[in-house]
Amino acid sequence: MKRPLIRSGIIVGLVLLAASVTGGAGAHGGQRPTRISDVAFELVGQVINSAPGVTPATSIQYGYVSQLDDLAIFNAGSQNESTALLTFYTDTVTNRVINNGPIRIVSRTGRLTIYHDPSANGSFANPDSFRDGDPILSAVVRQQVILNTPTGAFTAGNTNTIVDSASFQLGDEEFVLGRVGGVFRTVISGQQASAAPPSAYMAGYTFSTRRH
């Protein structure tokens, strides 16, 4: 059963704050979750856009966290979607499209959720498999996509404002990802697929932009 998200004021942006483990309420011997400094993470994923003419136009982006400092975020075996312990799912609606010669600028808003999934059963053949874990972070997203229409290559930038977070466990340690009110950016590069689904392939990374 999924655990409900709980608000947390412990961590900054998508950064885990470094501090020694101290006494207090927690899951492991009365200790608080482990905190680590300056840890940005990396993402690998795919995209499914709604069909042309559908109103409102939508875009979902889903996949897994491929790097989070030196934490063990994969089960044994190849490090890919089928062994990833942390996954993400972004659900957006298109608000505006601007064409400028061969460049198309798409503005979207929506919600990003990051999940902890000990079963590590992600499959790009099943986008919902990337949102069947326990939600550990939720953020409101504003996204701008810049598409090169002749080549199908694109870049995207997300501004993410964290609205909820929850603790999760990796091995014998407990962590908290994100601080409510924190803002972080996601930088994405991608390529449209020659035939859908998916609509596109993507990869990117995050960094903190504002601390609360």
Backbone hydrogen bonds in HBPLUS format (Angstrom, degrees):
<---DONOR---> <-ACCEPTOR-->    atom                        ^
c    i                          cat <-CA-CA->   ^        H-A-AA   ^      H-
h    n   atom  resd res      DA  || num        DHA   H-A  angle D-A-AA Bond
n    s   type  num  typ     dist DA aas  dist angle  dist       angle   num
A0006-ILE N   A0165-SER O   3.17 MM 159  5.54 131.0  2.42 117.9 128.8     1
A0165-SER N   A0006-ILE O   3.11 MM 159  5.54 147.4  2.22 130.2 139.1     2
A0180-VAL N   A0008-SER O   3.12 MM 172  6.05 171.7  2.13 178.9 178.3     3
A0015-VAL N   A0012-VAL O   2.70 MM   3  5.33 141.8  1.85 141.4 152.5     4
A0032-ARG N   A0022-THR O   3.29 MM  10  6.10 156.8  2.35 165.7 171.9     5
A0024-GLY N   A0030-GLY O   2.76 MM   6  5.31 124.1  2.07 163.2 179.3     6
A0031-GLN N   A0028-HIS O   3.04 MM   3  5.54 154.8  2.10 115.3 122.9     7
A0034-THR N   A0174-GLU O   2.59 MM 140  5.75 142.3  1.72 162.5 162.5     8
A0206-THR N   A0041-PHE O   3.04 MM 165  5.78 144.7  2.17 164.2 173.7     9
A0042-GLU N   A0067-GLN O   2.97 MM  25  5.04 147.5  2.08 136.2 144.3    10
A0066-SER N   A0042-GLU O   2.80 MM  24  5.41 147.2  1.91 129.9 139.6    11
A0043-LEU N   A0204-GLY O   2.85 MM 161  5.16 166.3  1.87 135.7 138.6    12
A0204-GLY N   A0043-LEU O   3.02 MM 161  5.16 158.1  2.07 136.2 137.9    13
A0044-VAL N   A0064-TYR O   3.02 MM  20  5.62 154.5  2.09 160.6 168.4    14
A0064-TYR N   A0044-VAL O   2.94 MM  20  5.62 152.5  2.02 161.5 166.4    15
A0045-GLY N   A0202-MET O   2.96 MM 157  5.23 171.2  1.96 144.7 141.8    16
A0202-MET N   A0045-GLY O   2.98 MM 157  5.23 163.1  2.01 143.3 137.9    17
A0046-GLN N   A0062-TYR O   2.90 MM  16  5.72 152.9  1.97 163.0 171.1    18
A0062-TYR N   A0046-GLN O   3.09 MM  16  5.72 159.4  2.13 155.5 162.0    19
A0047-VAL N   A0200-ALA O   2.96 MM 153  5.00 148.5  2.06 144.2 139.9    20
A0199-SER N   A0047-VAL O   2.69 MM 152  5.43 144.6  1.81 148.7 155.9    21
A0048-ILE N   A0060-ILE O   2.93 MM  12  5.39 158.5  1.98 154.2 159.5    22
A0060-ILE N   A0048-ILE O   2.98 MM  12  5.39 166.4  2.00 147.6 150.3    23
A0050-SER N   A0058-THR O   2.93 MM   8  5.30 159.7  1.97 149.8 147.4    24
A0054-VAL N   A0051-ALA O   3.16 MM   3  5.82 162.3  2.19 140.5 142.7    25
A0094-THR N   A0057-ALA O   2.87 MM  37  5.36 171.4  1.88 146.6 148.8    26
A0059-SER N   A0092-THR O   3.07 MM  33  5.27 157.3  2.13 134.1 135.6    27
A0092-THR N   A0059-SER O   2.92 MM  33  5.27 156.7  1.97 151.8 158.9    28
A0061-GLN N   A0090-THR O   2.84 MM  29  4.97 155.5  1.90 141.7 149.7    29
A0090-THR N   A0061-GLN O   2.66 MM  29  4.97 159.9  1.70 158.4 164.4    30
A0063-GLY N   A0088-PHE O   3.14 MM  25  5.52 152.5  2.22 146.7 144.1    31
A0088-PHE N   A0063-GLY O   2.98 MM  25  5.52 158.7  2.03 132.5 134.1    32
A0065-VAL N   A0086-LEU O   2.95 MM  21  5.49 169.1  1.96 137.7 140.0    33
A0071-LEU N   A0068-LEU O   3.10 MM   3  5.90 162.4  2.13 144.6 146.6    34
A0085-LEU N   A0073-ILE O   2.86 MM  12  5.29 169.0  1.88 150.4 147.0    35
A0075-ASN N   A0083-THR O   2.80 MM   8  5.00 155.5  1.86 139.9 147.3    36
A0083-THR N   A0080-ASN O   3.15 MM   3  5.70 163.1  2.18 118.0 123.2    37
A0117-ASP N   A0085-LEU O   2.75 MM  32  5.06 165.6  1.77 146.6 151.7    38
A0087-THR N   A0115-TYR O   2.99 MM  28  5.16 154.5  2.05 136.7 145.0    39
A0115-TYR N   A0087-THR O   2.78 MM  28  5.16 164.0  1.81 143.7 148.9    40
A0089-TYR N   A0113-THR O   2.96 MM  24  5.49 146.1  2.08 153.6 163.3    41
A0113-THR N   A0089-TYR O   3.01 MM  24  5.49 153.0  2.08 143.4 152.0    42
A0091-ASP N   A0111-ARG O   2.99 MM  20  5.50 160.0  2.03 154.7 156.1    43
A0111-ARG N   A0091-ASP O   3.01 MM  20  5.50 153.6  2.08 145.3 151.0    44
A0093-VAL N   A0109-THR O   2.84 MM  16  5.64 156.6  1.90 159.9 164.1    45
A0109-THR N   A0093-VAL O   3.11 MM  16  5.64 152.2  2.19 150.5 156.6    46
A0095-ASN N   A0107-SER O   2.80 MM  12  5.63 165.0  1.82 149.4 154.6    47
A0096-ARG N   A0107-SER O   3.42 MM  11  5.21 155.5  2.48 136.6 136.0    48
A0107-SER N   A0096-ARG O   2.89 MM  11  5.21 170.9  1.90 154.9 157.2    49
A0098-ILE N   A0105-ILE O   2.83 MM   7  5.04 161.1  1.87 147.5 154.1    50
A0105-ILE N   A0098-ILE O   2.74 MM   7  5.04 172.0  1.74 158.1 160.8    51
A0100-ASN N   A0103-ILE O   2.76 MM   3  5.11 172.7  1.77 167.7 167.0    52
A0103-ILE N   A0100-ASN O   3.06 MM   3  5.11 159.2  2.11 124.3 123.3    53
A0149-THR N   A0102-PRO O   2.91 MM  47  5.53 156.0  1.97 175.8 172.7    54
A0104-ARG N   A0147-LEU O   2.92 MM  43  5.04 158.6  1.96 144.4 151.4    55
A0147-LEU N   A0104-ARG O   2.82 MM  43  5.04 171.9  1.82 155.5 156.7    56
A0106-VAL N   A0145-VAL O   2.86 MM  39  5.01 162.3  1.90 147.2 153.2    57
A0145-VAL N   A0106-VAL O   2.81 MM  39  5.01 163.4  1.84 149.1 154.9    58
A0108-ARG N   A0143-GLN O   2.83 MM  35  4.98 162.0  1.86 148.4 151.3    59
A0143-GLN N   A0108-ARG O   2.83 MM  35  4.98 170.9  1.84 141.2 144.4    60
A0110-GLY N   A0141-VAL O   2.97 MM  31  5.07 146.9  2.08 141.5 143.2    61
A0141-VAL N   A0110-GLY O   2.87 MM  31  5.07 173.7  1.88 132.4 132.8    62
A0112-LEU N   A0139-ALA O   2.85 MM  27  5.15 166.1  1.87 155.5 160.1    63
A0139-ALA N   A0112-LEU O   2.85 MM  27  5.15 154.9  1.91 151.2 156.6    64
A0114-ILE N   A0137-LEU O   2.91 MM  23  5.18 160.0  1.95 145.6 151.2    65
A0136-ILE N   A0114-ILE O   2.80 MM  22  5.79 173.0  1.81 156.9 159.0    66
A0116-HIS N   A0134-ASP O   2.82 MM  18  5.18 160.5  1.86 146.4 150.4    67
A0134-ASP N   A0116-HIS O   2.88 MM  18  5.18 161.7  1.92 148.9 142.6    68
A0120-ALA N   A0117-ASP O   2.92 MM   3  5.51 153.3  1.99 118.8 126.6    69
A0126-ASN N   A0123-SER O   2.88 MM   3  5.38 160.8  1.92 115.5 122.0    70
A0129-SER N   A0126-ASN O   2.88 MM   3  5.63 160.9  1.91 127.0 133.1    71
A0130-PHE N   A0127-PRO O   3.10 MM   3  5.87 168.4  2.12 121.6 125.4    72
A0131-ARG N   A0128-ASP O   3.08 MM   3  5.45 164.3  2.10 115.5 117.3    73
A0166-ALA N   A0136-ILE O   2.97 MM  30  4.59 149.6  2.07 125.9 121.9    74
A0138-SER N   A0164-ASP O   2.98 MM  26  5.13 156.5  2.04 142.1 138.4    75
A0163-VAL N   A0138-SER O   2.86 MM  25  5.78 169.1  1.87 147.5 151.2    76
A0164-ASP N   A0138-SER O   3.34 MM  26  5.13 155.8  2.41 140.5 137.4    77
A0140-VAL N   A0161-THR O   2.88 MM  21  5.19 151.0  1.97 150.7 144.9    78
A0161-THR N   A0140-VAL O   2.90 MM  21  5.19 161.8  1.93 148.9 154.5    79
A0142-ARG N   A0159-THR O   2.99 MM  17  5.21 149.7  2.08 140.9 150.6    80
A0159-THR N   A0142-ARG O   2.86 MM  17  5.21 162.0  1.89 151.6 157.4    81
A0144-GLN N   A0157-GLY O   3.02 MM  13  5.44 156.2  2.08 147.6 155.0    82
A0157-GLY N   A0144-GLN O   2.94 MM  13  5.44 154.2  2.01 149.8 157.9    83
A0146-ILE N   A0155-THR O   2.85 MM   9  5.42 169.4  1.86 161.8 164.8    84
A0155-THR N   A0146-ILE O   3.08 MM   9  5.42 153.6  2.15 141.7 148.7    85
A0148-ASN N   A0153-ALA O   2.86 MM   5  5.46 176.6  1.87 177.8 179.0    86
A0152-GLY N   A0148-ASN O   2.73 MM   4  5.48 151.6  1.81 166.1 176.0    87
A0192-GLN N   A0152-GLY O   2.84 MM  40  4.97 161.0  1.88 134.0 140.5    88
A0154-PHE N   A0190-GLY O   3.03 MM  36  5.28 162.2  2.06 135.4 134.9    89
A0190-GLY N   A0154-PHE O   2.92 MM  36  5.28 148.9  2.02 157.8 152.9    90
A0156-ALA N   A0188-ILE O   2.95 MM  32  4.94 150.9  2.03 135.7 136.8    91
A0188-ILE N   A0156-ALA O   2.88 MM  32  4.94 163.5  1.91 155.8 154.3    92
A0158-ASN N   A0186-THR O   2.90 MM  28  4.88 161.2  1.94 142.3 148.3    93
A0186-THR N   A0158-ASN O   2.94 MM  28  4.88 151.4  2.02 136.0 142.5    94
A0160-ASN N   A0184-PHE O   2.85 MM  24  5.31 171.0  1.86 170.5 171.6    95
A0184-PHE N   A0160-ASN O   2.95 MM  24  5.31 155.3  2.01 147.0 155.0    96
A0162-ILE N   A0182-GLY O   2.91 MM  20  5.48 165.2  1.94 166.8 169.5    97
A0181-GLY N   A0162-ILE O   2.86 MM  19  5.29 170.9  1.87 140.1 142.8    98
A0168-PHE N   A0175-PHE O   2.90 MM   7  5.44 151.7  1.98 148.1 156.4    99
A0175-PHE N   A0168-PHE O   2.75 MM   7  5.44 166.3  1.77 166.9 171.6   100
A0170-LEU N   A0173-GLU O   2.90 MM   3  5.54 154.5  1.97 159.5 167.7   101
A0173-GLU N   A0170-LEU O   3.12 MM   3  5.54 161.7  2.15 134.8 134.0   102
A0182-GLY N   A0179-ARG O   2.82 MM   3  5.36 161.9  1.85 142.0 145.4   103
A0209-THR N   A0183-VAL O   3.16 MM  26  5.93 177.1  2.16 142.9 142.8   104
A0210-ARG N   A0183-VAL O   3.41 MM  27  5.32 152.4  2.49 146.8 140.1   105
A0185-ARG N   A0207-PHE O   2.83 MM  22  5.47 168.3  1.84 167.3 165.0   106
A0207-PHE N   A0185-ARG O   3.02 MM  22  5.47 146.2  2.13 145.4 153.3   107
A0187-VAL N   A0205-TYR O   2.90 MM  18  5.57 166.1  1.92 168.0 171.8   108
A0205-TYR N   A0187-VAL O   3.04 MM  18  5.57 146.5  2.16 146.3 156.0   109
A0189-SER N   A0203-ALA O   2.93 MM  14  5.70 165.1  1.95 171.5 174.7   110
A0203-ALA N   A0189-SER O   3.02 MM  14  5.70 147.1  2.13 160.0 169.8   111
A0191-GLN N   A0201-TYR O   2.97 MM  10  5.45 149.7  2.06 146.3 155.1   112
A0201-TYR N   A0191-GLN O   2.95 MM  10  5.45 158.1  2.00 147.6 152.6   113
A0193-ALA N   A0199-SER O   2.85 MM   6  5.40 171.5  1.86 125.6 127.6   114
